[in-house]
Amino acid sequence: MILHICPRAAWETAAETGWYDGDTLATEGFIHCSPPDWAHVPATARFRGRTDLLLLEIDPAPLGEAVVWEDGVPPAPDGRQFPHLYGRLPVSAVTGVRPYPPLADGSFPTYAEVERADEERADEERADEERADEERAEMERRADR
C-alpha cells in the first residue's frame, strides 16, 4: 500500500468522475505518494495545520509500472525514495480513505497513529451501539411487565 494526501474537495470530485489527477500531475508529470511510515513528514512540511485533508490508501498493483520509486522532490537527506504515480489515479485503486486531521501543533500524525485512532473510534462506536441496544432491550422488558 502507498498513501497520497488529498484535499477533501478534490477527492469528492474524483469520486464523481472516477479519476484523480492530484495537484502535481499537470505541473510535475506525476502524483506524489508516500510509504505509510513516512506520509506524516511531507504532510507536515507541505500542509501544516490544514484541516481538510484525507489519506488515500492506494493499492499499487493495478497501477503497474506507472508507480516508480525515486528520489523525493526535493530529495530526502537520508536518500529515502518515494512512490510517484506517473498518470491519473483511478478511484478503483483506492482501497481506503481516512480523515487526516492535524495534531494540536499543526503537524500530522503517523499513519500508525491514524490507524490506532480509527480503531479506537470504531471500538467506542460499537460500545455505544451495544449500550443503546441494552437500553432498548431493558425498556422493552419494562414495557412488557
Residue, then its C-alpha position, 0 to 999 in steps of 0.5 A: m500500500i502507498l498513501h497520497i494526501c488529498p484535499r477533501a474537495a478534490w477527492e469528492t470530485a474524483a469520486e464523481t468522475g472516477w479519476y484523480d489527477g492530484d495537484t502535481l500531475a499537470t505541473e510535475g508529470f506525476i502524483h506524489c505518494s508516500p510509504p505509510d511510515w513516512a506520509h506524516v513528514p511531507a504532510t507536515a512540511r507541505f500542509r501544516g495545520r490544514t484541516d481538510l485533508l484525507l489519506l488515500e490508501i492506494d493499492p499499487a498493483p493495478l497501477g503497474e509500472a506507472v508507480v516508480w520509486e525515486d528520489g523525493v522532490p526535493p530529495a530526502p537527506d537520508g536518500r529515502q525514495f518515494p512512490h510517484l504515480y506517473g498518470r491519473l489515479p483511478v478511484s478503483a485503486v483506492t482501497g481506503v480513505r481516512p480523515y487526516p486531521p492535524l495534531a494540536d501543533g499543526s503537524f500530522p500524525t503517523y499513519a500508525e497513529v491514524e490507524r490506532a485512532d480509527e480503531e479506537r473510534a470504531d471500538e467506542e462506536r460499537a460500545d455505544e451501539e451495544r449500550a443503546d441496544e441494552e437500553r432498548a432491550e431493558m425498556e422493552r422488558r419494562a414495557d412488557r411487565 
